[in-house]
Amino acid sequence: MRAPQFSLAGRLGLIVGVDVLLLCAIAAGLTAARLPPLTVFLVSALAGVTLTAWSLSRFWRPVRATLQAVTDGVRSFQENDFGLRVAVTGDRELRELVLLYNRMADTLRLERSEIYQRELLLDTLLQGAPMAIFLVNELDRIVYANSAARQLVGGTRRLPGQSLDEVLATAPRPMRQALATGQDALFTTTGEEAGAQEETYRVVQRRFLLNTQTQRLVVVERITPELRRQEVEVWKKVIRVMSHELNNSVAPISSLFHSARLAAGRPEQAHRLDDIFRSIEERVGHLRDFLEGYARFAKLPPPRKEVVAWPQFLDGVRNFYPFRVGGEVPAAPGFFDPLQIQQVLINLLKNAAEAESPAEETSVELEPLPGGGSVLRVLDRGKGMDDEAMRNALVPFYSSKRDGGGLGLPLCTEILSAHGGMLRLERRAGGGTVVTCTIPGALSPDRARA
């Protein structure tokens, strides 16, 4: 027959009951021996304390051992060790506690294994990604970087734990400036800075909370091959558009010349010649304007640099589009082709106006470059650019506007490149766009004094 099972409370009550009976028996025996009452009390109390201490020690020994084992197991959880198991022994309450601990350890170990496998898979995918990926904490320290990120900064050293600014110290200046903004941006590095041919990159930056701490995800993607592929497709489209436009103009002109020849041979129709020649002139003028738009982009003349005073230059541009000047205008003059840089600024202000940026929210900022040259920055509060527009903004003939020709920003890029500078696009915090134009051009000492 199976022995009855007692709970902890039942065992404790049984022990107390047995101890009380034994004490009563001891007291009765001492009383029967006719000992003084005080002696009976002291002997009974001493025997009771000794017996109770011994009984409780025997009672708590397995409980203490089980609790100590569970405590050690919970401490191992803090060190991500979920392999410790506790033997299932003791009373029903202790067995339930041990079984619960073991099930929890198994669950945590399984979840830990699944998380590790997912992290391993994610790390494998990120390490093979073609774009550079940085994860930066609140202290601007790199928490994670994939292999493309190490290649981007020109080294094979371990990046986690290092400051992002220190890692980018040897990177091209446009890259450092784009990452410092904390916003999405496009930038181009020249062949001299990149150590190779000219390259265009797109920067995507996002902030999020991870373990109650703010983290910054930085993705730098080289989009030069994509831009070139799109340029080829765009040029094919341009050729088709030009062929269509030429055919639409040449065919009517040919027909009009035929009509003019017939009218010239018939005196009664001579009055039609003026209308015919006027129509021919209109078609030729339309075709000329159409071709000149492409010629301005395809045949940009070399810049004719000269000393330019910034206040007069900005006043001349304000006649085309209103804007306000942010900050102070540099006292030192610039050295560039005023007509070409004026065209750049007009195009950027035109884009801001077409993006519905209020004139009072459209500003132009100027900043001198160390060693000569200037940084010209146009800030607006327009609609901004979505991801597709940001990705294709520098592709010739791409436009997100209904009537846009797609030559504005590419033409600006060509003009700045001819000056040895560059253009950078980025989203403006709070809405809008920021376009940064670098215009190198150190003056000779004689011209600077002049």
Buried (B, 14 or more C-beta within 10 A) or exposed (E): EEEEEEEBEEBBEEBBEEBEEBBEEBBEEBEEEEEEEEEBEEBBEEBBEEBBEEBBEEBEEEBEBBEEBBEEBEEBBEEEBBEBEBEBEBBEEBEEBBEEBBEBBEEBBEEBEEEEEEEEEEEEEBBEBEBBBBBBBEEEBBBBBBBBBBEBBEEEEEBEEBEBEEBBEEBBBBBBBBBEBBBBBBBBBBEEBBEEEBBBBBBBBEEEEEEEEEBBBBBBBBBBEBBEEBBEEBEEEBEEEEEEBEEEBEEBBEEBEEBBEEBEEEEEBEEBEEEBEEBBEEBEEEBEEBBEEBEBBEEBEEBEBEBBBBEEBBEBBBEEBEBEBBEEBBEEBBBBBBEBBBBBBBBBBEBBBBBEBEBEBBBBBBBEBEEBBBBBBBBBBBBBBEEEBBBBBBBBBBBEEEEEBBBBBBBBBBBBBBBBBBBBBBBBEEEBBBBBBBBBBEBEEEEEEE
